[in-house]
Amino acid sequence: MMISDATTLLARTPDALSALLLGLPEEWVHRDDGEGTWSAYAIAGHLLHGDTTNWLPRIRLIVEHGTDRTFEPFNRVAMLDWAREPVPALLDRFRVVRSRSLEDLGALDLTPADLARSGTHPEFGTVTLQQVLAAWVAHDLTHLAQIGEVLAGRYRDDVGPYRRYMPALERFAPAE
């Protein structure tokens, strides 16, 4: 794993979210597929919450304490309790927080050798810094795909026979 490859991809997520969500009607952005699923808006909030409380704090904990301290559990649904704000404001907050996260990550001056350092996850036990960083990238990509699926779901019944060739329309974006 190349740290620079990971940060290059992580830096693209705010633009990808903006391209997908800015200017869409509110009913699209807040539409979900029913109980136990998230809207595109909730997913964007989840990404923001992850940056503030999950990924970088865990990387710092590995760098500063190794396995001596266990990561704080991540509240995957905290964003559902937030007061709703306009989509542009949420995306602007995410852009600022992500930029700061990447600056702070860069300031750690991680080396390839640091990727092997370990920390303690409350569910998984010992994990490496590389695994945390790779999970951060994969998490972003997974949720970008999830946003695509929940937005596509708006047309689930409208595409007629084309649905046969659109497997994303058969999936419902679970709250993960």
C-alpha positions in Angstrom: 0.0 0.0 0.0 1.2 3.5 -0.9 0.1 6.2 1.6 0.1 8.7 -1.2 -2.3 6.6 -3.2 -4.7 6.4 -0.3 -4.6 10.1 0.4 -5.1 10.9 -3.3 -8.3 8.9 -3.4 -9.5 10.3 0.0 -9.0 13.8 -1.3 -11.4 13.1 -4.2 -14.4 12.1 -2.0 -15.7 15.7 -1.3 -15.8 16.5 -5.1 -17.5 13.2 -5.8 -20.1 13.8 -3.2 -20.7 17.4 -4.5 -21.0 16.1 -8.1 -23.6 13.5 -7.0 -25.7 15.6 -4.6 -25.5 19.3 -5.2 -28.5 20.7 -7.0 -30.6 17.6 -6.7 -34.2 18.0 -5.4 -34.5 17.6 -1.6 -36.7 14.5 -2.0 -34.0 12.7 -3.9 -31.3 13.5 -1.4 -33.4 12.5 1.6 -35.0 9.4 -0.1 -34.1 6.0 1.4 -35.2 2.5 0.6 -37.1 2.0 3.8 -36.4 0.9 7.4 -32.7 0.0 8.0 -31.5 2.0 5.0 -29.9 5.4 4.6 -30.5 8.3 2.3 -27.7 9.9 0.3 -27.8 12.8 2.8 -27.4 10.4 5.8 -24.5 8.7 4.0 -22.7 12.0 3.5 -23.3 12.8 7.2 -21.9 9.3 8.1 -18.7 10.1 6.1 -18.4 13.4 7.8 -18.8 11.8 11.2 -16.2 9.1 10.3 -13.6 11.8 9.6 -14.2 13.6 12.9 -14.4 10.6 15.2 -13.1 7.5 13.6 -10.3 7.2 11.0 -7.7 9.8 11.9 -8.3 9.5 15.7 -7.6 5.8 15.4 -4.4 6.3 13.3 -3.2 8.8 15.9 -3.9 6.3 18.7 -1.8 3.7 16.9 1.1 6.2 16.4 0.9 7.4 20.0 -0.1 4.4 22.0 0.1 1.3 19.8 -2.0 -1.5 21.3 -1.9 0.0 24.8 -5.2 1.7 24.3 -8.3 0.4 22.6 -10.1 2.6 19.9 -13.3 4.3 21.0 -16.3 2.5 19.5 -17.6 4.3 16.4 -21.2 5.4 16.5 -22.2 4.5 12.9 -25.6 6.2 13.2 -24.7 9.4 15.1 -25.6 11.5 12.0 -29.2 10.4 12.2 -29.6 12.5 15.4 -28.2 15.7 13.8 -30.4 18.6 12.9 -30.9 18.7 9.2 -29.0 21.4 7.4 -28.9 22.3 3.7 -27.0 19.9 1.5 -24.5 22.5 0.4 -23.7 23.3 4.1 -23.2 19.6 4.9 -20.9 19.1 2.0 -18.9 22.2 2.8 -18.4 21.0 6.3 -17.3 17.6 5.0 -14.9 19.3 2.6 -13.3 21.3 5.4 -13.1 18.4 7.8 -11.6 16.1 5.1 -9.0 18.6 4.1 -8.0 19.1 7.7 -7.9 15.3 8.2 -5.6 14.9 5.3 -3.4 17.7 6.4 -3.2 16.2 9.9 -2.5 12.8 8.4 0.3 14.3 6.3 1.8 16.0 9.4 2.2 12.6 11.0 5.0 11.9 8.5 4.1 8.3 8.2 6.6 6.0 6.5 5.9 2.6 4.8 7.3 1.0 8.0 4.6 2.8 10.1 1.9 0.9 8.2 2.8 -2.3 10.1 2.2 -0.6 13.5 -0.7 -2.0 15.4 -3.6 -0.8 17.5 -6.6 -2.4 19.2 -10.0 -2.3 17.7 -12.9 -2.8 20.1 -14.5 -5.5 17.9 -11.7 -6.9 15.7 -8.8 -6.9 18.2 -5.3 -6.1 16.8 -5.4 -4.2 13.5 -2.5 -2.5 11.6 -2.3 1.1 10.6 -2.3 -0.1 7.0 -5.6 -1.9 7.6 -7.2 1.3 9.1 -6.0 3.4 6.2 -7.1 0.9 3.6 -10.5 0.6 5.4 -10.9 4.4 5.3 -10.4 4.4 1.5 -12.6 1.4 1.0 -15.2 2.9 3.3 -15.4 6.1 1.2 -15.7 4.1 -2.1 -18.3 1.8 -0.6 -20.5 4.7 0.5 -20.1 6.5 -2.8 -21.4 3.4 -4.5 -24.2 3.2 -1.9 -25.2 6.7 -2.7 -25.3 5.8 -6.4 -27.5 2.8 -5.6 -30.0 4.8 -3.4 -30.2 7.5 -6.1 -30.7 4.9 -8.8 -33.4 3.3 -6.7 -35.5 6.4 -7.4 -36.0 4.8 -10.9 -36.3 1.2 -9.7 -39.8 0.8 -11.1 -39.5 3.3 -14.0 -36.8 1.5 -16.1 -39.1 -1.3 -17.1 -37.3 -4.2 -18.8 -33.9 -2.5 -18.5 -33.9 -3.4 -14.8 -32.7 -6.8 -15.9 -29.3 -5.3 -16.7 -29.1 -3.0 -13.7 -28.2 -5.1 -10.6 -27.9 -2.1 -8.4 -31.6 -1.7 -8.7 -32.1 -5.1 -7.0 -30.0 -4.0 -4.0 -31.2 -1.8 -1.2 -28.5 0.3 0.5 -28.4 -1.1 4.0 -27.4 1.2 6.9 -23.8 0.2 7.3 
